[in-house]
Amino acid sequence: MKDFRKLQTSDYELQQTNNNIDEWTSQFSDSLLEGIEVLVSVSSSTSTPVAHGLGRKPRGYFIIRKTQAVDIWETKEPTDLILEINSSATTSITLYIF
């Protein structure tokens, strides 16, 4: 997400609005909006390492696409480099890791 650019003004109310918007948008840094989409092939009951490239420990992930009914779970604590998952079926999934 691009940084919020404040308008330069001498109007007090507009300055306050700028400050409020800046404060509100700052809460989104390093969160859901700064994730990565990853296509992963998983095998039933086999741990699959997923390199996420975030440069930090992920806060979570969403399954955004799957080719069949499947349950996904983490097998280890995520690291700055890898999210390790397991699945109930052999299939392809797309994850959004954030």
N, C-alpha and C positions, 0 to 999 in steps of 0.2 A: 504494500500500500504506500503510495506516495505521501510525503509529509504534507500536512496542511499548511498552506501559505496564507498568512494573515494580510489583510488589506491595511495599508497605511492610512490612518485617518486621525483627525483630532476630535471626532465625535465620541464622547464617552460611552454611550450605549453600544455603538458599533464595536468599540474596543473590547467591551465586556463580552459581547457576542463572539468576537474572534477568540478571546481567551477561553470561553466556555467550550467552543467547538474544538479548539486545540487540546484542551484537557480531556474532552470526551474521546477524541480520536486517538490520543496517545495510549489508551488502554488496550488498543488492538495490536500494538507492536509485539512481535515475538509470540503470536498466538495463532488462532485458526486461519487468519488471512495469509499467513506466511508458511503455508504447507507445500507439499509436493504430491503429485499424482504418480503412482507406481503400478505397473502391470506385473503381476506375480503369478507364476505357475506353482501350485501347491499340490502335494501328494498326501493322500490319506494317512493320518497318524504318523507323519514324518515331519520333523522340525525343519522349517525353511527360513534361512536368514534373508532378510530384506535390507539392502543398503538404502538408506533414506536420504543421505546427503544434506541433512539439515544443519550439521555442524553443532548440534546440541541434542540433548535427550528429548525425544518426542513427548508431547503432552497427551497425545492420543491419536486415534485414527478412525476413519469411517470406511466401510465397504461401500464403494459407489457403483460397482458393477460386479456381477457374478454370472457365470454361465449355467449354474444349477444350484439347487438347494445345498447349502454348505454352512457349517458353523466354523468360525475362526477364533482362536484364542492365542494369547502370548504364552510362550514356553519359558522365557527368561525375562528378567528386567531389561528394558531397552537401554541402549548405550548411545553415545554421541554419534555412532556410526551405523549400528545395526538394530533392527526390530526383528526379533525371532518369533515366528508364528507356527502354529500347527492347525490342521484342518480335519474336518470329518469326512471329506471326499477329495478325490483327485480332480482338480479343475483349474481354471484361470479366474483370477479376481483382480479388480482394480481397487487399490487403496488410496485414500487421501490421508497422508500422514502429516500431522501438524505439531 
